[in-house]
Amino acid sequence: QQPVQSPQAVILREGEDAVINCSSSKALYSVHWYRQKHGEAPVFLMILLKGGEQKGHEKISASFNEKKQQSSLYLTASQLSYSGTYFCGTEIPNSGYALNFGKGTSLLVTP
Amino acid sequence: NAGVTQTPKFRILKIGQSMTLQCTQDMNHNYMYWYRQDPGMGLKLIYYSVGAGITDKGEVPNGYNVSRSTTEDFPLRLELAAPSQTSVYFCASSPPGAAHEQYFGPGTRLTVT
């Protein structure tokens, strides 16, 4: 089942902070985050694992609440380069660790 | 090291035509995937493969076929193209096992008219 992301869109001024949320109706073992710029491929940001381990981007942080089946991506002191669409993904069982992606959150950072 | 490459970048097909979308990776990854992306809908899994000779259906496999004769190549075949297959197609690969990032190709934008 597709994870649900909120908000759908965010507009920020450079230097402001944003939080993007991802929730699932099923138990989560990991949550993946990707960013996609217009006309380009998704690019990996980070993976959050059950138990608290994180792998990924140094300048972006995230949390993973296993009990609530939720993850949040924290973008602090946003830069123009942060603009794009952010997707969370959860692993599809028995599918070679393929991902079920949310519909995405569009982030626009303005000067 | 080119990563994941896809060809063609763009294609227009007429209804009923067939074509093959090519995907190649040079990272020796066992796992490969095909996703399609429709506006505002995220990415949907079409097919996946866990190694040469092993493929399986994803969430939206109807109208598509795949093969995996080598570790490097994972072509996606569209038979009898329909307007509903108008989409952007992404191929991705990852090392085996859980909790690995997926490396995406640049995508193929397909229009069926």
Interface residues (C-beta under 8 A of the other chain):
Chain A: Q2 Y29 S30 H32 E40 A41 P42 V43 F44 I47 L49 K55 G56 F87 E91 I92 S95 G96 Y97 A98 L99 N100 F101 G102 K103 G104
Chain B: Y31 Y33 Y35 G40 M41 G42 L43 K44 L45 Y48 S49 V50 D56 G58 E59 F90 S94 G97 A98 A99 H100 E101 Q102 Y103 F104 G105 P106 G107
